[in-house]
Amino acid sequence: MRAGFPLNGATALQLWPFVVYFVAVIALVATMLGLGWLLGPRRLAPSTIEPYESGIVPVGSAHLPISVEFYLIAIFFVLFDLETVFIFAWAVAFLELGWAGYCAMLVFIGVLVVALAYAWRTGAFEWGHKTRFGLPSEER
């Protein structure tokens, strides 16, 4: 007896659309890459490799230091935005999940509230101040 996934006629028939889809995707990607190579420019002009700034000629270097607050706000947005996706999925399946799903979502939202309170308390959302609360006074 063979170990593994048995592949009989009915299973092969069910997998056929996936095989066709996979081959179509590979063919489409190969066609797009081939046409890009065939129709693309052969040599690059200096204006081609220059960054485009909405029609304005760029001045200076693009490598400027960015404040950490921008990264923090972006990370907080991604974190709390992902949680809304989980809450939405829970709301869609609310009736099927029952009390166990409700209690699990209460714990999930509780952890979110604690994380938000901690970030707020430590000053992570403060733009104007460079010091963070919760640190020992000699590190401020």
DRENZA-784550 format. One record per residue (C-alpha): x, y, z; residue number from 1; residue in three letters; chain. Coordinates in steps of 0.1 Angstrom, whole numbers. Each point is the difference from the previous one (the first is absolute). Layout:
N
+-------+-------+-------+-----+-----+---+
!    xx !    yy !    zz !   k !   r ! c !
+-------+-------+-------+-----+-----+---+
!     X !     Y !     Z ! NUM ! ALA ! A !
...
+-------+-------+-------+-----+-----+---+
This chain:
140
+-------+-------+-------+-----+-----+---+
!    xx !    yy !    zz !   k !   r ! c !
+-------+-------+-------+-----+-----+---+
!     0 !     0 !     0 !   1 ! MET ! A !
!    13 !    34 !    -9 !   2 ! ARG ! A !
!     4 !    27 !    26 !   3 ! ALA ! A !
!   -11 !    36 !    -8 !   4 ! GLY ! A !
!   -29 !    16 !   -17 !   5 ! PHE ! A !
!   -21 !   -24 !   -21 !   6 ! PRO ! A !
!    -6 !    13 !   -34 !   7 ! LEU ! A !
!   -30 !   -17 !   -16 !   8 ! ASN ! A !
!   -21 !    11 !   -29 !   9 ! GLY ! A !
!   -24 !    21 !    20 !  10 ! ALA ! A !
!    28 !    19 !    18 !  11 ! THR ! A !
!    18 !     6 !   -33 !  12 ! ALA ! A !
!   -32 !    14 !   -15 !  13 ! LEU ! A !
!    -4 !    24 !    30 !  14 ! GLN ! A !
!    36 !    12 !    -3 !  15 ! LEU ! A !
!    -2 !     7 !   -38 !  16 ! TRP ! A !
!   -12 !    36 !     4 !  17 ! PRO ! A !
!    29 !     8 !    23 !  18 ! PHE ! A !
!    25 !   -15 !   -25 !  19 ! VAL ! A !
!   -15 !    21 !   -28 !  20 ! VAL ! A !
!     0 !    31 !    21 !  21 ! TYR ! A !
!    36 !    -6 !    10 !  22 ! PHE ! A !
!    11 !    -5 !   -36 !  23 ! VAL ! A !
!   -19 !    31 !   -11 !  24 ! ALA ! A !
!    16 !    22 !    27 !  25 ! VAL ! A !
!    35 !   -13 !    -9 !  26 ! ILE ! A !
!    -7 !     7 !   -37 !  27 ! ALA ! A !
!   -13 !    35 !     7 !  28 ! LEU ! A !
!    31 !     9 !    22 !  29 ! VAL ! A !
!    23 !   -14 !   -27 !  30 ! ALA ! A !
!   -18 !    20 !   -27 !  31 ! THR ! A !
!     2 !    32 !    20 !  32 ! MET ! A !
!    37 !    -4 !     8 !  33 ! LEU ! A !
!     8 !   -10 !   -36 !  34 ! GLY ! A !
!   -19 !    30 !   -15 !  35 ! LEU ! A !
!    17 !    23 !    25 !  36 ! GLY ! A !
!    34 !   -12 !   -10 !  37 ! TRP ! A !
!    -8 !     0 !   -37 !  38 ! LEU ! A !
!   -17 !    35 !    -1 !  39 ! LEU ! A !
!    21 !    17 !    28 !  40 ! GLY ! A !
!    28 !    24 !    -6 !  41 ! PRO ! A !
!    34 !   -14 !    -8 !  42 ! ARG ! A !
!    21 !    27 !    16 !  43 ! ARG ! A !
!    -8 !    24 !    28 !  44 ! LEU ! A !
!     2 !    37 !    -4 !  45 ! ALA ! A !
!    11 !    21 !    30 !  46 ! PRO ! A !
!   -36 !    14 !     2 !  47 ! SER ! A !
!   -14 !   -35 !     1 !  48 ! THR ! A !
!    18 !    -9 !    33 !  49 ! ILE ! A !
!    -8 !    34 !    16 !  50 ! GLU ! A !
!   -27 !    -1 !    27 !  51 ! PRO ! A !
!   -33 !    16 !   -11 !  52 ! TYR ! A !
!   -12 !    27 !    23 !  53 ! GLU ! A !
!   -33 !    10 !   -16 !  54 ! SER ! A !
!    17 !    20 !   -28 !  55 ! GLY ! A !
!    24 !    18 !    24 !  56 ! ILE ! A !
!    37 !    -4 !    -5 !  57 ! VAL ! A !
!    13 !   -17 !    31 !  58 ! PRO ! A !
!    25 !    20 !    21 !  59 ! VAL ! A !
!    23 !   -16 !    26 !  60 ! GLY ! A !
!     0 !   -35 !    13 !  61 ! SER ! A !
!   -31 !   -20 !     7 !  62 ! ALA ! A !
!    17 !   -17 !    30 !  63 ! HIS ! A !
!   -12 !    23 !    28 !  64 ! LEU ! A !
!    -5 !   -11 !    36 !  65 ! PRO ! A !
!   -37 !    -5 !     9 !  66 ! ILE ! A !
!   -13 !     4 !    35 !  67 ! SER ! A !
!    -7 !   -32 !    19 !  68 ! VAL ! A !
!   -36 !    12 !     6 !  69 ! GLU ! A !
!    -9 !    -7 !   -36 !  70 ! PHE ! A !
!    11 !   -36 !     4 !  71 ! TYR ! A !
!   -19 !    -3 !    33 !  72 ! LEU ! A !
!   -32 !    13 !   -14 !  73 ! ILE ! A !
!     3 !   -23 !   -30 !  74 ! ALA ! A !
!     6 !   -30 !    22 !  75 ! ILE ! A !
!   -29 !     9 !    23 !  76 ! PHE ! A !
!   -22 !     5 !   -31 !  77 ! PHE ! A !
!     9 !   -35 !   -14 !  78 ! VAL ! A !
!    -5 !   -17 !    34 !  79 ! LEU ! A !
!   -34 !    16 !     8 !  80 ! PHE ! A !
!   -11 !    -3 !   -37 !  81 ! ASP ! A !
!     7 !   -38 !     1 !  82 ! LEU ! A !
!   -21 !    -3 !    32 !  83 ! GLU ! A !
!   -30 !    15 !   -18 !  84 ! THR ! A !
!     3 !   -27 !   -26 !  85 ! VAL ! A !
!    -1 !   -26 !    27 !  86 ! PHE ! A !
!   -30 !    16 !    17 !  87 ! ILE ! A !
!   -18 !     3 !   -34 !  88 ! PHE ! A !
!     5 !   -37 !    -7 !  89 ! ALA ! A !
!   -13 !    -8 !    35 !  90 ! TRP ! A !
!   -31 !    22 !    -6 !  91 ! ALA ! A !
!    -7 !   -19 !   -32 !  92 ! VAL ! A !
!     1 !   -33 !    18 !  93 ! ALA ! A !
!   -15 !    12 !    32 !  94 ! PHE ! A !
!   -30 !   -24 !     1 !  95 ! LEU ! A !
!    21 !   -31 !    -9 !  96 ! GLU ! A !
!    26 !     7 !    27 !  97 ! LEU ! A !
!   -24 !     2 !    29 !  98 ! GLY ! A !
!    11 !     9 !    36 !  99 ! TRP ! A !
!    35 !   -14 !    -4 ! 100 ! ALA ! A !
!     6 !    24 !   -30 ! 101 ! GLY ! A !
!   -15 !    29 !    20 ! 102 ! TYR ! A !
!    23 !    -6 !    30 ! 103 ! CYS ! A !
!    30 !    -4 !   -22 ! 104 ! ALA ! A !
!    -8 !    33 !   -17 ! 105 ! MET ! A !
!    -4 !    17 !    34 ! 106 ! LEU ! A !
!    35 !   -12 !    10 ! 107 ! VAL ! A !
!    13 !    12 !   -34 ! 108 ! PHE ! A !
!   -15 !    34 !     4 ! 109 ! ILE ! A !
!    12 !     2 !    36 ! 110 ! GLY ! A !
!    36 !    -7 !   -11 ! 111 ! VAL ! A !
!    -4 !    28 !   -26 ! 112 ! LEU ! A !
!   -13 !    24 !    25 ! 113 ! VAL ! A !
!    29 !    -8 !    24 ! 114 ! VAL ! A !
!    25 !     5 !   -29 ! 115 ! ALA ! A !
!   -16 !    33 !   -10 ! 116 ! LEU ! A !
!     1 !    12 !    36 ! 117 ! ALA ! A !
!    36 !   -10 !     4 ! 118 ! TYR ! A !
!    10 !    18 !   -32 ! 119 ! ALA ! A !
!   -19 !    31 !    10 ! 120 ! TRP ! A !
!    14 !    -1 !    36 ! 121 ! ARG ! A !
!    36 !    -3 !   -12 ! 122 ! THR ! A !
!    -4 !    30 !   -24 ! 123 ! GLY ! A !
!     3 !   -19 !   -32 ! 124 ! ALA ! A !
!   -26 !    22 !   -17 ! 125 ! PHE ! A !
!    16 !    33 !    10 ! 126 ! GLU ! A !
!    14 !    19 !   -29 ! 127 ! TRP ! A !
!    15 !    31 !    17 ! 128 ! GLY ! A !
!    19 !   -17 !    28 ! 129 ! HIS ! A !
!    31 !   -20 !    -5 ! 130 ! LYS ! A !
!    -1 !   -15 !    35 ! 131 ! THR ! A !
!   -20 !   -31 !     8 ! 132 ! ARG ! A !
!   -17 !    -6 !    33 ! 133 ! PHE ! A !
!     7 !   -31 !    19 ! 134 ! GLY ! A !
!    37 !     2 !    -4 ! 135 ! LEU ! A !
!    23 !     6 !    30 ! 136 ! PRO ! A !
!     8 !    37 !     4 ! 137 ! SER ! A !
!    38 !    -4 !    -8 ! 138 ! GLU ! A !
!    -9 !   -13 !   -35 ! 139 ! GLU ! A !
!   -23 !    29 !   -10 ! 140 ! ARG ! A !
+-------+-------+-------+-----+-----+---+
